[in-house]
Amino acid sequence: MLGLIVTVPIACWRKGHAREYLETESIPPPATCYGFLLSLIGEEDRLRHVGARVTAGILEPGAISVVLRTLWRIKNRKAPPGSANNLRPDFQQLLTGSRIVIWVDRGEETGPGSLEDRVKTALTDPANIQRFGGLSLGESTHLVDSVDAINGEPPIAECYLLSASGDLALPVWVDHVASSGTRRVVGDLVSCRTPPVEDLPIIRPLTESLAKA
C-alpha cells in the first residue's frame, strides 16, 4: 500500500445531491482520488485500474468559505451552452488550505502495472510518465500544490474506511451522464496512521460487466 500527502490550496468536493447550493464534502471521495491518480500517471482509460483500492484521509481540514459563481447547465437544448437559461449564478462552498493523505493499494489488480506500481513510478521516475494538463483534485481549476510519498511513519489522519454501520456514503464510481450509474459505498472517518487494506474502498463501476470481472 502506498500513501501520498497532497496539499490543495482551493477545492470543492461537491456532495452528490447538491444543486442550487453546492456544498462540499470534508474529504475527497474515493472516485475523486481515483481520477486524480489516473491524471498523475497519465492514464486516459478510466476502466484501466478498476479493482484498485483507494481512499483519503484528512490531515488538515480546509477552511470553508462561500462564493457566488456562474455555472453552466443544460435547461434549453436549443440555446448554445452558457447562454439563456443554460447559465445561472449559484452559491458554492470552497475549502481553502486542505492537506490530505491518499492511500492506494493494488486491491484486486493482478500482475505488473497496477495503479499502485504506476503511481510509485510517477513519483520516483517522472521522466517515464507521459501526461498532459494541470494536476487537480476535483474540478480542473482546483490544482494541487504538492504530492509527496510518505516515507517513514505515516501521520495520523481521519481516513475514510468502509463500515457497514457507517453514516457517510461516498462514490467509488461516478456516472457523468446519468447519475443512476453512480456507485457509492458506506463508511466512516477513522483516526489512524496506516489504515487496514481490507477497509479501503474498491474502485468498481455499478455495472459489473464494465469492471472486467
N, C-alpha and C positions, 0 to 999 in steps of 0.2 A: 504494500500500500504506500502511496506517495502523497505527501502533504505539501501544499503550497500556501504561502502567505501573500495575499493580494490586497493592495491599497486602492481604493476607489474614491476620488475626490467628490464626485456627484453621481448619484444613481437613483433610479426608481424601479423597484422590483414589483411591478403592478399586480395587485390582487386580481385574481381571475374574473371575479364578478363585478369589479369596479367599473362604473360607467361615467356619469357626469362628474363625479368627484373621484379622481384617480388616486386611490390610496396605495401605499407601498407596503410590502412585507418587510419585516426587520432583517430578513436574511434572503439571499438569492435562492430560489427553488432549485432542486436537482436538475431540471430541464434547462434552466438558465446557465448553470455551471457547466453542463454538458456542452451547450453551444459555445460557451467561452473557451473550453478546452479544444473543441474542434477548430475554432478560429486560431488558437495558439499554434496548433500543429499544421494548419493549412489544409484541413480536410473539408471538402465541399459536400460529401455524401453523408447526410445525416444518419443513414442506416448503418454506416460503416462499423460503428462500435457499439451497436445495440448489445446489451448484456453486461456492459461495464457497470461498476458500482460507483456512484458519485454523490457527494453531499458537501455541505458547507457548515461552517461554524462561525460565530460572532466573536471576534477578538476585541474590537472597539466599535460599539454601535454608533451609527451616524446620527447627527442632529437633524431633526425633522423640521422642514420649512414647507411653505405652500406658495406656489406660483400660479399665475394665470397665463395659460399658453393657448396658442391656436392649434387645433387638431383637425386633421383630415378624416373624413368618414364618408361612406357611400350611403347617401339618402336619396339622391336623384341620379339614376344611371344615365340620364340624358345630358346631364351637365358635366363639364370637364372636372377632373379631380381638383380639389382645392378652390372650388367656386360655388356660388349659390348656396344651397343648404348642405353641400358637402364640406362646408367649412364653418367651424364654430369655436368660440372660446370655452375652455374648461379649466377647472382648478386641478392641480396636480401636486401631490406630496413629493418632496425630494429628500434624500438622505445625503448629508454632507459629512465627509471625513470618515467613511466606513473603512474598517480594516478587518478582513475576514481570513479564514483558512478554508481551503478547498481540499478535500480528500478524494483520491481516485484509486480504484483497485480494478484489476482485470476482471473480477467477477466471473461471469460465465464465458468470457472470451477464452479461446484456446489457441495454442501455437504462438509463434512470434508476431510482433507487430500489434500488440494490444494497445489500447488507449494509454494505459499507464506507461508502457515502454516508450511510446512515441512522445509523450509529454516529457519524460526524462531526457530523451534525445534533444528535444527542443530547447531545454534549459542548459544541457551540458555541451551540446554541439549545434548551436543555432545555424551554422553555415549549411547544414544539411536539410534545413527546413525551408520549403518554398510556400510563402503565404503572401497575402496582399491586404491592404486596408489597415485601418486602425484596430487596436485590440480593445474591445469594450466588454463590459459585464452588464448585459441588459440592452438598453437602447443603444443604437450605433453611435450616438453623440456622447455617451457616458463612458469615456475612455478610462482605462486603468492607469495608475501611476507606476506601479511596480509589481513584478511577480518573482518570488524567491522560493526555492525549495527549502523545506525545513531540514536543517541539519542539527543533530543532537536531540535533546529532549524537547518535544513539542510544547508550545504554550497551552495553558488551559483556555478552552473556548466553549461557548454554548453551541454544541453541534446538533444538527437536525438528524435524528435517528428514528428508524422505524419502531412503531409501538402500536399494538392492536387497540390499546386504550388511549391513544394519543388524541390531542384536540387540535392539531394543526395539519390540515390537508394541503399538500403542495404538489404541483405537477412534475412528473418524470418524463412526460412527453406532451408537447403542445401541438394541437391541430390549428394551424394558422388560417385555414379556410373555413372550417366548420367546427365550432367548439365541442361538438358531440364526440369528436375523435380524441379529445384531450384525456390523458390518463393521469390520475392522482394517486398518491399514497398517503397514509396517515402516520404521523409521527409526533415526536415531542422534541423540545430543545433540552439537551442533557449536557451538564458541565463535565468535561473530560479532557484529557490530553490526547490520547490515541483512541479513537472510537473502535468498538468491535466490528470487524469486517462484515459479519453477518447482519449487522444492523444498518448498514449503508443501503440506501435505495438503489434498485436496479433500473437502469435505463431501458425502457421497453415500450413500444407503441401499444395502443389499445387493441389494434387489430393484430392478432398473433401471427398471421401469415406474413406480415411485414417484418417481424422480428427475426426471420430466418431460423425459427425454432424447429 
